[in-house]
């Protein structure tokens, strides 16, 4: 999974401390999220709502790599 959180926050001039003060997300957690780790669903929801973006526009992955492809049948 990949994160665009740093990019979005930098574009908007939002500091990590904004989320720490307003929502009580710990400074350590915000720091790791800013560096690209994957959040809990609760933190992802809070951050996405505050940024006005769907969660999947901040944290994303190629879903196709998880889909099992059928094995070719021998004839």
N, CA and C of each residue as an Amber inpcrd file, in Angstrom:
protein
   225
   0.8430000  -1.1680000   0.0000000   0.0000000   0.0000000   0.0000000
   0.8940000   1.2390000   0.0000000   0.4500000   2.2630000  -0.6860000
   1.2260000   3.4920000  -0.7930000   0.4560000   4.6590000  -0.1880000
   1.1990000   5.6670000   0.2330000   0.6050000   6.8210000   0.8860000
   0.9460000   8.1130000   0.1480000  -0.0670000   8.9600000   0.0060000
   0.1240000  10.3030000  -0.5540000  -0.0420000  11.3690000   0.5360000
  -0.0900000  10.9680000   1.7930000  -0.3830000  11.9060000   2.8690000
   0.6160000  13.0560000   2.9060000   1.8990000  12.7650000   2.8450000
   2.9180000  13.8140000   2.8960000   2.7140000  14.8000000   1.7470000
   2.5030000  14.2790000   0.5650000   2.2990000  15.1150000  -0.6180000
   1.0860000  16.0340000  -0.4490000  -0.0300000  15.4780000  -0.0020000
  -1.2610000  16.2560000   0.1640000  -1.0820000  17.3240000   1.2470000
  -0.4960000  16.9270000   2.3770000  -0.3000000  17.8930000   3.4660000
   0.6520000  19.0080000   3.0480000   1.7280000  18.6620000   2.3490000
   2.6830000  19.6700000   1.8980000   2.0390000  20.6340000   0.9010000
   1.2490000  20.1050000  -0.0360000   0.5590000  20.9450000  -1.0240000
  -0.3610000  21.9500000  -0.3530000  -0.9960000  21.5410000   0.7270000
  -1.9840000  22.3800000   1.4130000  -1.3980000  23.1760000   2.5790000
  -0.1390000  22.9520000   2.8610000   0.5020000  23.6740000   3.9550000
  -0.0120000  23.2830000   5.3270000  -0.4340000  22.0310000   5.4690000
  -0.9640000  21.5460000   6.7430000   0.1590000  20.8760000   7.5180000
   0.2840000  21.2540000   8.7630000   1.3110000  20.6780000   9.6460000
   0.7600000  19.4530000  10.3630000   1.6490000  18.5570000  10.7120000
   1.2650000  17.3600000  11.4690000   0.6010000  17.7540000  12.7870000
   1.0760000  18.8220000  13.3850000   0.5570000  19.2560000  14.6840000
  -0.9290000  19.6150000  14.6200000  -1.4330000  19.9440000  13.4470000
  -2.8620000  20.2500000  13.2930000  -3.7010000  19.0470000  13.7290000
  -3.3230000  17.8540000  13.2630000  -4.0720000  16.6520000  13.6030000
  -3.8440000  16.2510000  15.0600000  -2.6490000  16.5130000  15.5580000
  -2.3400000  16.1980000  16.9530000  -3.2200000  17.0390000  17.8700000
  -3.2870000  18.3390000  17.6090000  -4.0600000  19.2490000  18.4700000
  -5.5660000  19.0760000  18.3030000  -6.0280000  18.9730000  17.0690000
  -7.4680000  18.9490000  16.8120000  -8.1190000  17.6050000  17.1150000
  -7.4100000  16.4990000  16.8390000  -8.0260000  15.1810000  16.9640000
  -7.3780000  14.2790000  17.9930000  -6.2690000  14.6980000  18.5640000
  -5.6240000  13.8870000  19.5860000  -4.8490000  12.6940000  19.0390000
  -4.5570000  12.7090000  17.7410000  -3.6920000  11.6710000  17.1820000
  -2.2950000  11.9550000  17.7290000  -1.6130000  10.9640000  18.2310000
  -0.3180000  11.2190000  18.8590000   0.6920000  11.7560000  17.8430000
   1.6410000  12.5330000  18.3400000   2.6760000  13.1110000  17.4830000
   3.5020000  12.0050000  16.8260000   3.7750000  10.9490000  17.5610000
   4.5460000   9.8290000  17.0120000   3.7770000   9.1580000  15.8730000
   2.4890000   8.9410000  16.0710000   1.6590000   8.3330000  15.0310000
   1.6220000   9.2120000  13.7920000   1.4080000  10.5110000  13.9800000
   1.3580000  11.4210000  12.8270000   2.6850000  11.4280000  12.0890000
   3.7700000  11.3600000  12.8230000   5.0920000  11.3510000  12.2000000
   5.2690000  10.1120000  11.3210000   4.8610000   8.9660000  11.8370000
   5.0150000   7.7430000  11.0440000   4.0620000   7.7300000   9.8490000
   2.8660000   8.2530000  10.0240000   1.9270000   8.3340000   8.8990000
   2.4540000   9.2760000   7.8240000   3.0180000  10.3800000   8.2470000
   3.5800000  11.3700000   7.3250000   4.7120000  10.7570000   6.4970000
   5.4530000   9.8400000   7.1150000   6.5650000   9.1800000   6.4160000
   6.1140000   8.0120000   5.5550000   4.8080000   7.6760000   5.5820000
   4.3010000   6.6930000   4.6450000   3.7420000   5.4080000   5.2050000
   3.6360000   5.2720000   6.5270000   3.0430000   4.0460000   7.0590000
   1.5300000   4.0690000   6.8510000   0.9120000   2.9380000   7.0500000
  -0.5190000   2.7860000   6.8350000  -1.2500000   2.9820000   8.1680000
  -2.2830000   3.8300000   8.1680000  -2.9810000   4.1330000   9.4200000
  -4.0220000   3.0900000   9.7940000  -4.5150000   3.2070000  11.0110000
  -5.6910000   2.4330000  11.4040000  -6.8680000   3.0130000  10.6220000
  -7.9420000   2.2750000  10.5320000  -9.1150000   2.7620000   9.8250000
  -9.6350000   4.0480000  10.4650000  -9.6290000   4.1120000  11.7860000
 -10.1230000   5.2970000  12.4850000  -9.2930000   6.5300000  12.1260000
  -7.9700000   6.4180000  12.1680000  -7.1210000   7.5620000  11.8290000
  -7.2270000   7.9220000  10.3520000  -7.3240000   6.9220000   9.4890000
  -7.4870000   7.1840000   8.0540000  -8.7720000   7.9650000   7.8120000
  -9.8390000   7.5790000   8.4760000 -11.1300000   8.2490000   8.3330000
 -11.0510000   9.6970000   8.8010000 -10.4600000   9.9130000   9.9650000
 -10.3310000  11.2720000  10.5140000  -9.5340000  12.1530000   9.5600000
  -8.3990000  11.6620000   9.1260000  -7.5140000  12.4510000   8.2560000
  -8.1820000  12.7250000   6.9120000  -8.7880000  11.7070000   6.3230000
  -9.4450000  11.8860000   5.0290000 -10.5890000  12.8910000   5.1180000
 -11.3860000  12.8160000   6.1650000 -12.4950000  13.7640000   6.3430000
 -11.9620000  15.1800000   6.4870000 -10.9190000  15.3610000   7.2720000
 -10.3380000  16.6910000   7.4780000  -9.7670000  17.2460000   6.1710000
  -9.1770000  16.3780000   5.3590000  -8.5970000  16.8130000   4.0850000
  -9.6360000  16.9060000   2.9710000 -10.8340000  16.3850000   3.2200000
 -11.8950000  16.4320000   2.2160000 -11.6380000  15.5230000   1.0280000
 -10.9690000  14.4030000   1.2930000 -10.6460000  13.4370000   0.2460000
 -11.1120000  12.0500000   0.6490000 -11.4520000  11.2140000  -0.3340000
 -11.7270000   9.8130000   0.0080000 -10.4320000   9.1440000   0.4960000
 -10.5660000   8.2130000   1.3870000  -9.4100000   7.4950000   1.9320000
  -8.5320000   6.9480000   0.8140000  -9.1790000   6.3810000  -0.2090000
  -8.4090000   5.7380000  -1.2770000  -7.6420000   6.7130000  -2.1610000
  -7.8670000   8.0060000  -2.0070000  -7.0460000   8.9880000  -2.7210000
  -5.7940000   9.3550000  -1.9290000  -5.7580000   8.9780000  -0.6730000
  -4.5860000   9.2410000   0.1690000  -3.7440000   7.9820000   0.2950000
  -4.4000000   6.8610000   0.5930000  -3.7230000   5.5710000   0.6970000
  -4.2970000   4.6740000  -0.3800000  -3.4350000   4.1180000  -1.2090000
  -3.9210000   3.3540000  -2.3510000  -3.0190000   2.1630000  -2.6420000
  -3.5370000   1.2720000  -3.4420000  -2.7850000   0.0960000  -3.8450000
  -3.3770000  -0.4060000  -5.1480000  -2.6480000  -1.2440000  -5.8290000
  -3.1450000  -1.8740000  -7.0430000  -3.9070000  -3.1230000  -6.6380000
  -5.2110000  -3.0410000  -6.6520000  -6.0510000  -4.1490000  -6.2060000
  -5.8700000  -5.3900000  -7.0750000  -5.4770000  -5.1970000  -8.3140000
  -5.3290000  -6.3310000  -9.2270000  -4.2850000  -7.3430000  -8.7690000
  -3.3050000  -6.8920000  -8.0100000  -2.2850000  -7.8460000  -7.5760000
  -2.8110000  -8.8220000  -6.5250000  -3.9710000  -8.5370000  -5.9500000
  -4.5560000  -9.4310000  -4.9510000  -5.5720000 -10.4040000  -5.5440000
  -5.9770000 -10.1630000  -6.7680000  -6.9760000 -11.0160000  -7.4000000
  -6.2910000 -12.2710000  -7.9310000  -6.7820000 -13.4110000  -7.5100000
  -6.2140000 -14.6770000  -7.9620000  -6.6560000 -14.9360000  -9.3950000
  -5.7020000 -15.2150000 -10.2150000  -5.9880000 -15.5030000 -11.6110000
  -6.1320000 -17.0170000 -11.7790000  -7.1250000 -17.4250000 -12.5270000
  -7.2880000 -18.8690000 -12.7200000  -6.1290000 -19.4460000 -13.5140000
  -5.7720000 -20.6550000 -13.1620000  -4.7010000 -21.3440000 -13.8830000
  -5.2450000 -21.7890000 -15.2400000  -4.4120000 -21.6930000 -16.2540000
  -4.8650000 -22.1550000 -17.5790000  -5.1840000 -23.6490000 -17.5350000
  -6.2590000 -24.0240000 -18.1590000  -6.6480000 -25.4290000 -18.1680000
  -5.9230000 -26.1460000 -19.3000000  -5.4810000 -27.3350000 -18.9850000
  -4.8190000 -28.1590000 -19.9900000  -5.8760000 -28.8680000 -20.8160000
  -5.6400000 -28.9270000 -22.0830000  -6.5920000 -29.6190000 -22.9490000
  -6.0050000 -30.8510000 -23.5770000
